[in-house]
Amino acid sequence: MTSDDATPPPRPPDPAAGDAPWRAWRAGQRVVVRRRLPAGEPQPYTDVLGDLVAVDDEGVTVRTRRAGDVRVPGAEIALGKVVPPAPERRPRR
């Protein structure tokens, strides 16, 4: 195999280049967003799961059960997708 046959590694989405799939999401959808954390953190990413409150050119706002509304700037979105609604909570026994 020559270097000409090698496939380049996948390129992360670049919001500045306009390839930000989260821009097509609609408020009210349930989403999970993998957020890049600042350098020096013990983990490079964290996930934000909840209902999409707002989406604009600058990023998204997700309403989570634990932290309330969480703003995620587009530059910090590594991955994201729409997910199914949360399962119904079971009553306590």
Backbone as a chain_set.jsonl record, in Angstrom:
{"seq": "MTSDDATPPPRPPDPAAGDAPWRAWRAGQRVVVRRRLPAGEPQPYTDVLGDLVAVDDEGVTVRTRRAGDVRVPGAEIALGKVVPPAPERRPRR", "coords": {"N": [[0.844, -1.17, 0.0], [0.618, 2.146, -0.891], [1.394, 5.552, 0.01], [-0.358, 7.064, -1.435], [-2.655, 5.595, -1.485], [-3.68, 5.744, 1.001], [-6.27, 6.674, 3.179], [-7.3, 9.838, 4.241], [-7.493, 10.888, 7.696], [-10.698, 11.267, 9.378], [-12.134, 14.505, 9.297], [-12.856, 16.805, 11.831], [-16.036, 18.488, 12.326], [-16.204, 21.835, 11.168], [-17.372, 24.661, 12.385], [-16.955, 27.255, 11.459], [-16.56, 26.895, 8.79], [-19.019, 26.268, 7.918], [-19.973, 23.654, 8.033], [-21.667, 22.527, 10.121], [-23.622, 20.358, 11.54], [-25.42, 20.642, 13.642], [-26.752, 22.992, 13.277], [-29.019, 22.454, 11.841], [-30.77, 21.358, 13.615], [-33.854, 21.427, 15.529], [-35.619, 23.437, 17.873], [-36.865, 21.863, 20.797], [-36.285, 19.26, 20.14], [-34.715, 16.278, 21.388], [-31.403, 16.038, 22.297], [-27.925, 15.014, 22.189], [-24.847, 16.348, 22.999], [-21.453, 16.333, 22.413], [-19.065, 17.934, 24.103], [-16.141, 19.863, 23.81], [-13.652, 20.203, 26.262], [-11.707, 22.666, 28.067], [-8.117, 22.797, 27.635], [-6.057, 20.962, 29.871], [-7.983, 19.974, 31.556], [-9.117, 16.998, 33.286], [-10.451, 15.178, 31.602], [-10.955, 15.165, 28.049], [-13.449, 15.712, 26.937], [-16.992, 16.31, 27.544], [-20.38, 15.236, 27.946], [-23.505, 16.639, 26.996], [-26.818, 16.26, 27.622], [-30.157, 16.546, 26.697], [-33.156, 18.558, 26.185], [-33.384, 20.516, 23.312], [-33.229, 23.94, 23.466], [-32.547, 26.296, 22.162], [-31.049, 27.205, 19.045], [-28.498, 28.653, 17.182], [-26.33, 30.632, 15.057], [-24.119, 30.775, 16.667], [-24.059, 28.639, 18.434], [-25.566, 26.158, 20.621], [-28.315, 25.808, 22.959], [-29.061, 23.738, 25.575], [-31.485, 22.158, 27.526], [-30.999, 20.585, 30.441], [-31.618, 17.866, 32.784], [-30.24, 17.985, 35.188], [-28.533, 20.28, 35.301], [-29.949, 22.424, 34.352], [-30.419, 25.018, 31.915], [-27.939, 24.793, 29.493], [-25.454, 26.385, 27.799], [-23.766, 25.803, 24.817], [-21.118, 26.717, 23.017], [-20.596, 26.858, 19.471], [-17.949, 26.358, 18.65], [-17.059, 24.602, 20.57], [-18.396, 22.243, 20.159], [-17.921, 18.983, 19.531], [-19.103, 16.63, 18.601], [-22.467, 15.617, 17.879], [-25.918, 14.657, 18.156], [-29.348, 13.95, 17.321], [-31.497, 12.408, 19.606], [-33.656, 9.698, 20.782], [-36.783, 10.335, 22.577], [-36.735, 10.666, 26.19], [-37.104, 7.757, 28.264], [-40.195, 6.833, 29.877], [-40.548, 7.665, 33.291], [-40.405, 5.325, 35.892], [-42.764, 4.538, 38.461], [-41.989, 4.9, 41.952], [-41.477, 2.137, 44.127]], "CA": [[0.0, 0.0, 0.0], [1.398, 3.374, -0.966], [0.774, 6.667, 0.714], [-1.446, 7.578, -2.267], [-3.837, 4.792, -1.212], [-4.131, 5.996, 2.37], [-7.405, 7.571, 3.345], [-7.006, 10.79, 5.315], [-8.367, 10.72, 8.864], [-11.879, 12.128, 9.303], [-11.942, 15.878, 9.753], [-13.966, 17.225, 12.683], [-16.802, 19.585, 11.754], [-15.671, 23.183, 11.382], [-18.503, 25.584, 12.312], [-16.596, 28.436, 10.677], [-16.655, 26.538, 7.378], [-20.425, 26.04, 7.598], [-20.377, 22.257, 8.119], [-22.093, 22.288, 11.497], [-24.948, 19.731, 11.433], [-26.316, 21.085, 14.713], [-27.547, 24.141, 12.816], [-30.281, 21.961, 11.283], [-31.633, 20.882, 14.69], [-34.978, 22.301, 15.854], [-35.957, 23.536, 19.3], [-37.791, 20.837, 21.243], [-35.708, 17.936, 19.932], [-33.799, 15.803, 22.423], [-30.087, 15.913, 21.666], [-26.728, 14.845, 23.003], [-23.75, 17.126, 22.432], [-20.136, 16.094, 22.998], [-18.447, 19.259, 24.229], [-14.695, 19.897, 24.104], [-13.3, 20.928, 27.477], [-10.43, 23.383, 27.939], [-6.886, 22.039, 27.89], [-5.733, 20.879, 31.295], [-9.032, 19.241, 32.269], [-8.778, 15.571, 33.345], [-11.037, 14.535, 30.43], [-11.021, 16.142, 26.964], [-14.829, 15.975, 26.532], [-18.112, 15.98, 28.404], [-21.616, 15.165, 27.169], [-24.661, 17.412, 27.451], [-27.999, 15.553, 27.134], [-31.407, 17.178, 27.094], [-34.014, 19.124, 25.152], [-32.818, 21.694, 22.661], [-33.998, 25.153, 23.732], [-32.234, 27.279, 21.119], [-29.909, 26.958, 18.161], [-28.202, 29.805, 16.341], [-25.013, 30.525, 14.416], [-23.066, 30.758, 17.691], [-24.06, 27.397, 19.196], [-26.855, 25.621, 21.044], [-28.667, 25.799, 24.372], [-29.712, 22.466, 25.884], [-32.051, 22.104, 28.88], [-30.702, 19.286, 31.041], [-32.34, 17.613, 34.037], [-29.424, 18.292, 36.368], [-27.87, 21.591, 35.318], [-30.773, 23.462, 33.747], [-30.027, 25.4, 30.565], [-26.496, 24.78, 29.276], [-25.073, 26.977, 26.516], [-22.571, 25.183, 24.25], [-20.683, 27.434, 21.815], [-20.326, 25.998, 18.32], [-16.536, 25.979, 18.606], [-16.824, 23.541, 21.541], [-19.157, 21.054, 19.794], [-17.115, 18.0, 18.816], [-20.083, 15.746, 17.971], [-23.804, 15.766, 18.411], [-26.962, 14.002, 17.385], [-30.695, 13.904, 17.87], [-31.719, 11.112, 20.247], [-35.073, 9.464, 21.085], [-37.259, 10.901, 23.844], [-36.386, 9.932, 27.408], [-38.136, 6.787, 28.639], [-41.078, 7.237, 30.976], [-40.023, 7.305, 34.616], [-41.209, 4.324, 36.595], [-43.111, 4.975, 39.821], [-41.257, 4.234, 43.038], [-42.228, 1.051, 44.787]], "C": [[0.894, 1.239, 0.0], [0.69, 4.475, -0.218], [-0.355, 7.285, -0.1], [-2.744, 6.842, -1.988], [-4.435, 5.089, 0.161], [-5.296, 6.984, 2.375], [-7.076, 8.544, 4.457], [-7.937, 10.563, 6.495], [-9.571, 11.648, 8.751], [-11.593, 13.493, 9.918], [-13.113, 16.259, 10.656], [-14.725, 18.369, 12.022], [-16.19, 20.938, 12.111], [-16.816, 24.176, 11.245], [-18.2, 26.809, 11.461], [-16.716, 28.163, 9.18], [-18.098, 26.237, 6.968], [-20.863, 24.591, 7.664], [-20.674, 21.879, 9.566], [-23.504, 21.698, 11.472], [-25.926, 20.179, 12.514], [-27.158, 22.29, 14.291], [-28.892, 23.719, 12.244], [-31.231, 21.441, 12.362], [-32.723, 21.908, 14.97], [-35.221, 22.3, 17.364], [-37.009, 22.492, 19.631], [-37.265, 19.428, 21.028], [-34.816, 17.576, 21.113], [-32.473, 15.502, 21.75], [-29.031, 15.542, 22.698], [-25.611, 15.559, 22.257], [-22.471, 16.744, 23.161], [-19.37, 17.402, 22.922], [-16.967, 19.126, 24.554], [-14.475, 20.72, 25.37], [-11.967, 21.642, 27.281], [-9.237, 22.469, 28.228], [-6.589, 22.061, 29.387], [-6.8, 20.18, 32.115], [-8.662, 17.754, 32.282], [-9.312, 14.788, 32.134], [-11.149, 15.57, 29.313], [-12.444, 16.544, 26.577], [-15.795, 15.737, 27.681], [-19.358, 15.973, 27.533], [-22.699, 16.002, 27.834], [-25.879, 16.769, 26.802], [-29.237, 16.275, 27.613], [-32.185, 17.689, 25.894], [-33.398, 20.407, 24.619], [-33.754, 22.882, 22.869], [-33.786, 26.164, 22.613], [-31.04, 26.816, 20.309], [-29.743, 28.197, 17.289], [-26.804, 29.634, 15.758], [-23.879, 30.394, 15.42], [-23.002, 29.462, 18.482], [-25.464, 26.958, 19.557], [-27.044, 25.819, 22.545], [-29.498, 24.554, 24.617], [-30.22, 22.527, 27.321], [-31.868, 20.696, 29.425], [-31.503, 19.112, 32.326], [-31.555, 18.087, 35.242], [-28.935, 19.726, 36.431], [-28.725, 22.715, 34.75], [-30.308, 23.762, 32.327], [-28.507, 25.512, 30.463], [-26.224, 25.319, 27.88], [-23.774, 26.31, 26.052], [-22.205, 25.962, 22.987], [-20.333, 26.459, 20.694], [-18.895, 25.517, 18.251], [-16.206, 24.844, 19.573], [-17.568, 22.256, 21.21], [-18.272, 20.14, 18.958], [-18.021, 17.076, 18.004], [-21.447, 16.054, 18.552], [-24.795, 15.02, 17.548], [-28.292, 14.126, 18.104], [-30.895, 12.502, 18.419], [-33.203, 10.944, 20.545], [-35.473, 10.123, 22.399], [-36.842, 10.031, 25.03], [-37.487, 8.923, 27.725], [-38.986, 7.326, 29.793], [-40.452, 6.802, 32.289], [-40.979, 6.323, 35.273], [-41.559, 4.84, 37.981], [-42.272, 4.225, 40.85], [-42.115, 3.18, 43.661], [-42.308, 1.29, 46.247]], "O": [[1.816, 1.349, 0.808], [-0.479, 4.344, 0.145], [-1.222, 7.957, 0.46], [-3.824, 7.386, -2.22], [-5.576, 4.719, 0.439], [-5.289, 7.989, 1.664], [-6.616, 8.127, 5.52], [-9.06, 10.092, 6.312], [-9.49, 12.695, 8.108], [-10.9, 13.606, 10.929], [-14.264, 16.051, 10.274], [-14.148, 19.135, 11.251], [-15.719, 21.143, 13.23], [-17.206, 24.513, 10.128], [-19.096, 27.346, 10.809], [-16.945, 29.081, 8.393], [-18.366, 25.98, 5.795], [-22.024, 24.302, 7.377], [-20.012, 21.022, 10.15], [-24.482, 22.442, 11.392], [-27.138, 20.103, 12.317], [-28.186, 22.566, 14.911], [-29.812, 24.533, 12.166], [-32.38, 21.117, 12.061], [-32.558, 23.097, 14.696], [-35.045, 21.283, 18.034], [-37.932, 22.259, 18.851], [-37.743, 18.49, 21.666], [-34.235, 18.449, 21.756], [-32.428, 14.791, 20.746], [-29.212, 15.728, 23.902], [-25.447, 15.398, 21.048], [-22.407, 16.82, 24.388], [-19.066, 17.909, 21.842], [-16.58, 18.378, 25.452], [-15.043, 21.8, 25.526], [-11.181, 21.257, 26.415], [-9.349, 21.496, 28.974], [-6.84, 23.053, 30.072], [-6.549, 19.825, 33.267], [-7.963, 17.291, 31.38], [-8.676, 13.83, 31.696], [-11.411, 16.74, 29.592], [-12.643, 17.592, 25.962], [-15.472, 15.061, 28.658], [-19.392, 16.632, 26.493], [-22.8, 16.065, 29.059], [-25.978, 16.728, 25.575], [-29.361, 16.585, 28.798], [-31.922, 17.316, 24.751], [-32.95, 21.266, 25.379], [-34.926, 22.833, 22.495], [-34.732, 26.813, 22.167], [-30.146, 26.134, 20.81], [-30.709, 28.721, 16.734], [-26.171, 28.596, 15.951], [-22.788, 29.949, 15.063], [-21.997, 29.199, 19.142], [-26.434, 27.328, 18.895], [-26.082, 25.974, 23.297], [-30.512, 24.333, 23.955], [-29.478, 22.901, 28.229], [-32.484, 19.742, 28.95], [-32.006, 20.084, 32.89], [-32.144, 18.545, 36.221], [-28.924, 20.329, 37.504], [-28.264, 23.855, 34.673], [-29.854, 22.865, 31.616], [-27.871, 26.227, 31.236], [-26.71, 24.769, 26.891], [-22.798, 26.256, 26.801], [-22.915, 25.873, 21.985], [-19.832, 25.364, 20.949], [-18.643, 24.386, 17.837], [-15.176, 24.187, 19.417], [-17.394, 21.26, 21.913], [-17.915, 20.468, 17.827], [-17.728, 16.777, 16.847], [-21.556, 16.686, 19.603], [-24.555, 14.777, 16.365], [-28.358, 14.369, 19.309], [-30.513, 11.519, 17.784], [-33.942, 11.928, 20.563], [-34.622, 10.434, 23.232], [-36.627, 8.827, 24.892], [-38.665, 9.192, 27.489], [-38.54, 8.166, 30.574], [-39.893, 5.71, 32.391], [-42.199, 6.478, 35.213], [-40.744, 5.509, 38.616], [-41.897, 3.07, 40.645], [-43.338, 3.309, 43.718], [-42.898, 0.489, 46.972]]}, "num_chains": 1, "name": "protein.A"}
